[in-house]
Amino acid sequence: MSSKVVMDAKAIDRATARIAHEIIEKNHGTDDIVILGIPTRGEHLARRLCEKIKAIEGVDIPLGALDATLYRDDIGMKDVPTLKKMDIQFSIDSKVVILVDDVLFTGRTIRAAMNALMDYGRPTIIELAVLVDRGHRELPIKADFVGKNLPTARDEGVKVRLEEVDEVNEVVVFEAVAEDVK
């Protein structure tokens, strides 16, 4: 299986810094913002965004994790799902909730995340930040903040590797079989 690195550690760092600035600018500051990462890699990217925002604005943004596994529409089509981390220790009512994920592909994970989020309250608005948007949407989902638009073929996969999980920071495009595609 051949692969190609399309973002290295510096590119990922630049993208997260840019997204942090865009979040602050779009929301006219940081009031009422909370950030929720979608495990696994979205959670680590969310933490990085919070750190960047703190470096820029000097404020701590509430940070949590939102596991959408049980809200997926393909839950019975695959192996028994492994539940990941759900950690929301603050109210999301009347907040700007920024969902963070590593790759936006079909839109199904984000749809599931929005359904899960509604069990926790009623945000004022939900925004989406992703490191990579690779297209091929099956649902009308669009990211508000994108690190890199990466047009790919359907038979290619995209893998975000983060040092917190994978001991390296990079984004790789690879030839994939159907079950590898993300």
Secondary structure, DSSP 8 states (H G I E B T S, - for coil): --EEEEE-HHHHHHHHHHHHHHHHHHTTSSTTEEEEE-TTHHHHHHHHHHHHHHHHHS----EEE---GGG-TTTTTSS-------B--S--TT-EEEEEEEEESSSHHHHHHHHHHHTT---SEEEEEEEEE----SSS---SEEEEE----TTEEEEEE-HHHHSS-EEEEEE--GGG--
